[in-house]
Amino acid sequence: MCLADVRRPSPNRERLLEFARQLARELHAIEPPEAELSERIDYVVWGRKQAWTCLEDGIITESELRQLLIDHLDYECAHISGRAWPEFDEAARRRFVDELEQLLFGRPAQE
């Protein structure tokens, strides 16, 4: 068996949605737009963007997948809150990056 044939376990949709809710509440200080966040997660990870498949195929890196998902989730919240990812405290952003990395890959960010 080739190492490329070993597939990673796909992330849990509900846990990713809970992460998105937390991002909306804690960073953006808004009630999460549930349907939009759920659609964004599916769109990026498994839907049209196929980020998980692209990661497994070596087309994108773990960091690129993580940032793509954060960007899309932040977009859904920013138009309501009027604030975007770059405006938030560095420590808060790092905590969310580490948490998402744990959800996606089972470990904190390695950057």
TIVO-2410 file (N, C-alpha, C; in nm, 3 decimals):
# residues 111
REC num residu      c1      c2      c3 atome chaine
REC   1      M   0.084  -0.118   0.000     N      A
REC   1      M   0.000   0.000   0.000    CA      A
REC   1      M   0.088   0.124   0.000     C      A
REC   2      C   0.057   0.217  -0.082     N      A
REC   2      C   0.128   0.343  -0.095    CA      A
REC   2      C   0.074   0.442   0.008     C      A
REC   3      L   0.161   0.527   0.062     N      A
REC   3      L   0.119   0.626   0.160    CA      A
REC   3      L   0.009   0.716   0.103     C      A
REC   4      A   0.013   0.745  -0.025     N      A
REC   4      A  -0.088   0.828  -0.088    CA      A
REC   4      A  -0.226   0.763  -0.087     C      A
REC   5      D  -0.229   0.629  -0.069     N      A
REC   5      D  -0.356   0.558  -0.066    CA      A
REC   5      D  -0.425   0.567   0.069     C      A
REC   6      V  -0.355   0.616   0.171     N      A
REC   6      V  -0.413   0.628   0.305    CA      A
REC   6      V  -0.488   0.760   0.312     C      A
REC   7      R  -0.617   0.751   0.336     N      A
REC   7      R  -0.700   0.872   0.344    CA      A
REC   7      R  -0.720   0.911   0.490     C      A
REC   8      R  -0.725   1.040   0.513     N      A
REC   8      R  -0.750   1.093   0.647    CA      A
REC   8      R  -0.898   1.080   0.677     C      A
REC   9      P  -0.932   1.071   0.803     N      A
REC   9      P  -1.074   1.075   0.836    CA      A
REC   9      P  -1.130   1.214   0.808     C      A
REC  10      S  -1.243   1.219   0.747     N      A
REC  10      S  -1.309   1.345   0.714    CA      A
REC  10      S  -1.355   1.414   0.843     C      A
REC  11      P  -1.346   1.547   0.849     N      A
REC  11      P  -1.389   1.617   0.970    CA      A
REC  11      P  -1.539   1.602   0.994     C      A
REC  12      N  -1.577   1.619   1.118     N      A
REC  12      N  -1.716   1.607   1.161    CA      A
REC  12      N  -1.792   1.737   1.130     C      A
REC  13      R  -1.897   1.728   1.052     N      A
REC  13      R  -1.974   1.846   1.012    CA      A
REC  13      R  -2.031   1.921   1.132     C      A
REC  14      E  -2.088   1.849   1.226     N      A
REC  14      E  -2.152   1.914   1.341    CA      A
REC  14      E  -2.049   1.987   1.427     C      A
REC  15      R  -1.932   1.929   1.442     N      A
REC  15      R  -1.827   1.996   1.521    CA      A
REC  15      R  -1.777   2.120   1.448     C      A
REC  16      L  -1.769   2.113   1.315     N      A
REC  16      L  -1.730   2.232   1.239    CA      A
REC  16      L  -1.837   2.341   1.250     C      A
REC  17      L  -1.962   2.301   1.250     N      A
REC  17      L  -2.070   2.399   1.266    CA      A
REC  17      L  -2.066   2.461   1.405     C      A
REC  18      E  -2.036   2.382   1.506     N      A
REC  18      E  -2.024   2.437   1.642    CA      A
REC  18      E  -1.908   2.537   1.648     C      A
REC  19      F  -1.799   2.506   1.580     N      A
REC  19      F  -1.687   2.600   1.572    CA      A
REC  19      F  -1.733   2.730   1.507     C      A
REC  20      A  -1.808   2.722   1.398     N      A
REC  20      A  -1.857   2.841   1.328    CA      A
REC  20      A  -1.950   2.922   1.417     C      A
REC  21      R  -2.033   2.854   1.495     N      A
REC  21      R  -2.122   2.925   1.589    CA      A
REC  21      R  -2.039   3.003   1.691     C      A
REC  22      Q  -1.936   2.939   1.742     N      A
REC  22      Q  -1.848   3.001   1.841    CA      A
REC  22      Q  -1.777   3.122   1.781     C      A
REC  23      L  -1.730   3.110   1.657     N      A
REC  23      L  -1.666   3.221   1.589    CA      A
REC  23      L  -1.763   3.339   1.577     C      A
REC  24      A  -1.886   3.311   1.541     N      A
REC  24      A  -1.988   3.416   1.527    CA      A
REC  24      A  -2.015   3.484   1.661     C      A
REC  25      R  -2.032   3.404   1.764     N      A
REC  25      R  -2.066   3.460   1.896    CA      A
REC  25      R  -1.949   3.532   1.961     C      A
REC  26      E  -1.833   3.468   1.963     N      A
REC  26      E  -1.721   3.522   2.040    CA      A
REC  26      E  -1.644   3.632   1.967     C      A
REC  27      L  -1.619   3.617   1.839     N      A
REC  27      L  -1.544   3.719   1.767    CA      A
REC  27      L  -1.634   3.827   1.710     C      A
REC  28      H  -1.741   3.785   1.646     N      A
REC  28      H  -1.828   3.883   1.579    CA      A
REC  28      H  -1.938   3.938   1.670     C      A
REC  29      A  -1.960   3.874   1.784     N      A
REC  29      A  -2.062   3.917   1.880    CA      A
REC  29      A  -2.201   3.922   1.816     C      A
REC  30      I  -2.231   3.819   1.736     N      A
REC  30      I  -2.363   3.809   1.672    CA      A
REC  30      I  -2.419   3.669   1.696     C      A
REC  31      E  -2.549   3.657   1.677     N      A
REC  31      E  -2.610   3.525   1.677    CA      A
REC  31      E  -2.574   3.459   1.545     C      A
REC  32      P  -2.531   3.336   1.550     N      A
REC  32      P  -2.484   3.270   1.427    CA      A
REC  32      P  -2.592   3.258   1.320     C      A
REC  33      P  -2.559   3.293   1.197     N      A
REC  33      P  -2.651   3.268   1.086    CA      A
REC  33      P  -2.640   3.120   1.048     C      A
REC  34      E  -2.716   3.036   1.117     N      A
REC  34      E  -2.702   2.890   1.111    CA      A
REC  34      E  -2.698   2.832   0.969     C      A
REC  35      A  -2.798   2.863   0.891     N      A
REC  35      A  -2.809   2.804   0.757    CA      A
REC  35      A  -2.690   2.845   0.671     C      A
REC  36      E  -2.652   2.971   0.677     N      A
REC  36      E  -2.543   3.021   0.596    CA      A
REC  36      E  -2.410   2.957   0.636     C      A
REC  37      L  -2.387   2.943   0.766     N      A
REC  37      L  -2.263   2.882   0.813    CA      A
REC  37      L  -2.255   2.736   0.772     C      A
REC  38      S  -2.365   2.666   0.787     N      A
REC  38      S  -2.369   2.525   0.748    CA      A
REC  38      S  -2.344   2.508   0.598     C      A
REC  39      E  -2.407   2.594   0.519     N      A
REC  39      E  -2.387   2.589   0.374    CA      A
REC  39      E  -2.243   2.619   0.336     C      A
REC  40      R  -2.181   2.715   0.404     N      A
REC  40      R  -2.041   2.750   0.375    CA      A
REC  40      R  -1.949   2.634   0.406     C      A
REC  41      I  -1.971   2.568   0.518     N      A
REC  41      I  -1.888   2.453   0.555    CA      A
REC  41      I  -1.897   2.346   0.447     C      A
REC  42      D  -2.019   2.312   0.409     N      A
REC  42      D  -2.037   2.211   0.304    CA      A
REC  42      D  -1.976   2.256   0.172     C      A
REC  43      Y  -1.999   2.380   0.134     N      A
REC  43      Y  -1.949   2.435   0.008    CA      A
REC  43      Y  -1.796   2.426   0.000     C      A
REC  44      V  -1.729   2.465   0.108     N      A
REC  44      V  -1.583   2.468   0.107    CA      A
REC  44      V  -1.523   2.329   0.121     C      A
REC  45      V  -1.567   2.254   0.221     N      A
REC  45      V  -1.500   2.129   0.255    CA      A
REC  45      V  -1.536   2.016   0.159     C      A
REC  46      W  -1.665   1.997   0.131     N      A
REC  46      W  -1.708   1.882   0.051    CA      A
REC  46      W  -1.781   1.918  -0.078     C      A
REC  47      G  -1.829   2.040  -0.087     N      A
REC  47      G  -1.910   2.080  -0.202    CA      A
REC  47      G  -1.827   2.129  -0.318     C      A
REC  48      R  -1.870   2.240  -0.375     N      A
REC  48      R  -1.810   2.291  -0.498    CA      A
REC  48      R  -1.659   2.314  -0.488     C      A
REC  49      K  -1.611   2.364  -0.375     N      A
REC  49      K  -1.467   2.389  -0.359    CA      A
REC  49      K  -1.388   2.260  -0.344     C      A
REC  50      Q  -1.451   2.156  -0.291     N      A
REC  50      Q  -1.386   2.024  -0.275    CA      A
REC  50      Q  -1.250   2.035  -0.204     C      A
REC  51      A  -1.242   2.119  -0.100     N      A
REC  51      A  -1.115   2.143  -0.034    CA      A
REC  51      A  -1.057   2.018   0.031     C      A
REC  52      W  -1.144   1.932   0.086     N      A
REC  52      W  -1.092   1.811   0.151    CA      A
REC  52      W  -1.030   1.718   0.046     C      A
REC  53      T  -1.096   1.702  -0.066     N      A
REC  53      T  -1.041   1.620  -0.174    CA      A
REC  53      T  -0.913   1.682  -0.228     C      A
REC  54      C  -0.911   1.814  -0.243     N      A
REC  54      C  -0.791   1.882  -0.292    CA      A
REC  54      C  -0.674   1.862  -0.195     C      A
REC  55      L  -0.703   1.863  -0.066     N      A
REC  55      L  -0.599   1.838   0.034    CA      A
REC  55      L  -0.546   1.696   0.019     C      A
REC  56      E  -0.635   1.600   0.011     N      A
REC  56      E  -0.593   1.460  -0.001    CA      A
REC  56      E  -0.515   1.435  -0.130     C      A
REC  57      D  -0.547   1.509  -0.234     N      A
REC  57      D  -0.479   1.494  -0.362    CA      A
REC  57      D  -0.350   1.576  -0.370     C      A
REC  58      G  -0.319   1.651  -0.265     N      A
REC  58      G  -0.197   1.730  -0.262    CA      A
REC  58      G  -0.203   1.860  -0.339     C      A
REC  59      I  -0.322   1.904  -0.373     N      A
REC  59      I  -0.339   2.027  -0.451    CA      A
REC  59      I  -0.329   2.150  -0.361     C      A
REC  60      I  -0.378   2.139  -0.238     N      A
REC  60      I  -0.367   2.247  -0.141    CA      A
REC  60      I  -0.306   2.191  -0.013     C      A
REC  61      T  -0.257   2.281   0.071     N      A
REC  61      T  -0.199   2.242   0.199    CA      A
REC  61      T  -0.303   2.249   0.309     C      A
REC  62      E  -0.269   2.193   0.423     N      A
REC  62      E  -0.357   2.202   0.540    CA      A
REC  62      E  -0.383   2.348   0.576     C      A
REC  63      S  -0.280   2.430   0.573     N      A
REC  63      S  -0.295   2.572   0.606    CA      A
REC  63      S  -0.390   2.642   0.509     C      A
REC  64      E  -0.379   2.607   0.382     N      A
REC  64      E  -0.468   2.668   0.281    CA      A
REC  64      E  -0.613   2.627   0.303     C      A
REC  65      L  -0.636   2.501   0.334     N      A
REC  65      L  -0.772   2.456   0.360    CA      A
REC  65      L  -0.828   2.527   0.482     C      A
REC  66      R  -0.750   2.530   0.589     N      A
REC  66      R  -0.795   2.595   0.712    CA      A
REC  66      R  -0.829   2.740   0.688     C      A
REC  67      Q  -0.740   2.813   0.618     N      A
REC  67      Q  -0.764   2.955   0.595    CA      A
REC  67      Q  -0.882   2.978   0.501     C      A
REC  68      L  -0.899   2.893   0.403     N      A
REC  68      L  -1.013   2.903   0.313    CA      A
REC  68      L  -1.144   2.891   0.391     C      A
REC  69      L  -1.149   2.796   0.483     N      A
REC  69      L  -1.271   2.778   0.563    CA      A
REC  69      L  -1.293   2.897   0.656     C      A
REC  70      I  -1.188   2.943   0.721     N      A
REC  70      I  -1.202   3.061   0.808    CA      A
REC  70      I  -1.250   3.180   0.728     C      A
REC  71      D  -1.192   3.203   0.611     N      A
REC  71      D  -1.232   3.316   0.527    CA      A
REC  71      D  -1.380   3.311   0.491     C      A
REC  72      H  -1.427   3.194   0.456     N      A
REC  72      H  -1.568   3.181   0.417    CA      A
REC  72      H  -1.662   3.198   0.537     C      A
REC  73      L  -1.625   3.142   0.650     N      A
REC  73      L  -1.708   3.158   0.770    CA      A
REC  73      L  -1.707   3.303   0.816     C      A
REC  74      D  -1.591   3.365   0.814     N      A
REC  74      D  -1.579   3.505   0.853    CA      A
REC  74      D  -1.663   3.594   0.761     C      A
REC  75      Y  -1.663   3.564   0.633     N      A
REC  75      Y  -1.743   3.641   0.536    CA      A
REC  75      Y  -1.891   3.641   0.575     C      A
REC  76      E  -1.942   3.523   0.612     N      A
REC  76      E  -2.084   3.512   0.648    CA      A
REC  76      E  -2.118   3.594   0.771     C      A
REC  77      C  -2.022   3.609   0.860     N      A
REC  77      C  -2.047   3.685   0.983    CA      A
REC  77      C  -2.016   3.833   0.967     C      A
REC  78      A  -1.915   3.866   0.888     N      A
REC  78      A  -1.868   4.004   0.876    CA      A
REC  78      A  -1.973   4.098   0.819     C      A
REC  79      H  -2.053   4.051   0.726     N      A
REC  79      H  -2.152   4.143   0.668    CA      A
REC  79      H  -2.262   4.176   0.768     C      A
REC  80      I  -2.275   4.095   0.874     N      A
REC  80      I  -2.373   4.124   0.981    CA      A
REC  80      I  -2.308   4.209   1.089     C      A
REC  81      S  -2.187   4.170   1.131     N      A
REC  81      S  -2.122   4.238   1.243    CA      A
REC  81      S  -2.051   4.366   1.203     C      A
REC  82      G  -2.012   4.375   1.076     N      A
REC  82      G  -1.937   4.492   1.032    CA      A
REC  82      G  -1.788   4.485   1.066     C      A
REC  83      R  -1.744   4.370   1.116     N      A
REC  83      R  -1.603   4.349   1.150    CA      A
REC  83      R  -1.554   4.224   1.081     C      A
REC  84      A  -1.424   4.222   1.046     N      A
REC  84      A  -1.369   4.107   0.975    CA      A
REC  84      A  -1.245   4.055   1.046     C      A
REC  85      W  -1.206   3.935   1.009     N      A
REC  85      W  -1.095   3.860   1.069    CA      A
REC  85      W  -0.972   3.945   1.104     C      A
REC  86      P  -0.919   4.026   1.011     N      A
REC  86      P  -0.797   4.101   1.043    CA      A
REC  86      P  -0.814   4.199   1.159     C      A
REC  87      E  -0.937   4.239   1.190     N      A
REC  87      E  -0.961   4.337   1.295    CA      A
REC  87      E  -0.959   4.276   1.435     C      A
REC  88      F  -0.966   4.145   1.446     N      A
REC  88      F  -0.975   4.082   1.577    CA      A
REC  88      F  -0.836   4.066   1.638     C      A
REC  89      D  -0.836   4.059   1.769     N      A
REC  89      D  -0.714   4.043   1.847    CA      A
REC  89      D  -0.634   3.921   1.801     C      A
REC  90      E  -0.503   3.937   1.790     N      A
REC  90      E  -0.415   3.829   1.743    CA      A
REC  90      E  -0.428   3.703   1.827     C      A
REC  91      A  -0.436   3.717   1.958     N      A
REC  91      A  -0.448   3.599   2.046    CA      A
REC  91      A  -0.580   3.526   2.022     C      A
REC  92      A  -0.686   3.601   2.001     N      A
REC  92      A  -0.817   3.540   1.973    CA      A
REC  92      A  -0.813   3.466   1.839     C      A
REC  93      R  -0.754   3.527   1.739     N      A
REC  93      R  -0.742   3.461   1.609    CA      A
REC  93      R  -0.660   3.333   1.620     C      A
REC  94      R  -0.550   3.338   1.693     N      A
REC  94      R  -0.462   3.221   1.711    CA      A
REC  94      R  -0.538   3.107   1.778     C      A
REC  95      R  -0.620   3.142   1.878     N      A
REC  95      R  -0.699   3.040   1.947    CA      A
REC  95      R  -0.796   2.972   1.851     C      A
REC  96      F  -0.861   3.050   1.765     N      A
REC  96      F  -0.954   2.992   1.668    CA      A
REC  96      F  -0.881   2.910   1.562     C      A
REC  97      V  -0.765   2.956   1.520     N      A
REC  97      V  -0.685   2.879   1.423    CA      A
REC  97      V  -0.648   2.744   1.482     C      A
REC  98      D  -0.599   2.746   1.607     N      A
REC  98      D  -0.561   2.621   1.673    CA      A
REC  98      D  -0.679   2.528   1.690     C      A
REC  99      E  -0.793   2.584   1.727     N      A
REC  99      E  -0.913   2.501   1.746    CA      A
REC  99      E  -0.959   2.438   1.613     C      A
REC 100      L  -0.958   2.517   1.507     N      A
REC 100      L  -1.000   2.464   1.378    CA      A
REC 100      L  -0.901   2.359   1.328     C      A
REC 101      E  -0.774   2.383   1.349     N      A
REC 101      E  -0.672   2.286   1.310    CA      A
REC 101      E  -0.695   2.153   1.383     C      A
REC 102      Q  -0.730   2.162   1.510     N      A
REC 102      Q  -0.758   2.041   1.588    CA      A
REC 102      Q  -0.880   1.968   1.530     C      A
REC 103      L  -0.983   2.041   1.495     N      A
REC 103      L  -1.103   1.979   1.438    CA      A
REC 103      L  -1.076   1.914   1.302     C      A
REC 104      L  -0.998   1.982   1.221     N      A
REC 104      L  -0.970   1.931   1.087    CA      A
REC 104      L  -0.867   1.819   1.084     C      A
REC 105      F  -0.760   1.836   1.162     N      A
REC 105      F  -0.644   1.747   1.148    CA      A
REC 105      F  -0.603   1.674   1.275     C      A
REC 106      G  -0.672   1.701   1.386     N      A
REC 106      G  -0.644   1.631   1.510    CA      A
REC 106      G  -0.523   1.680   1.586     C      A
REC 107      R  -0.480   1.805   1.557     N      A
REC 107      R  -0.365   1.862   1.627    CA      A
REC 107      R  -0.366   2.014   1.608     C      A
REC 108      P  -0.297   2.087   1.698     N      A
REC 108      P  -0.288   2.232   1.682    CA      A
REC 108      P  -0.210   2.269   1.556     C      A
REC 109      A  -0.224   2.393   1.515     N      A
REC 109      A  -0.154   2.443   1.396    CA      A
REC 109      A  -0.004   2.426   1.411     C      A
REC 110      Q   0.062   2.395   1.301     N      A
REC 110      Q   0.205   2.370   1.303    CA      A
REC 110      Q   0.282   2.477   1.227     C      A
REC 111      E   0.238   2.597   1.233     N      A
REC 111      E   0.305   2.706   1.160    CA      A
REC 111      E   0.400   2.779   1.252     C      A
***
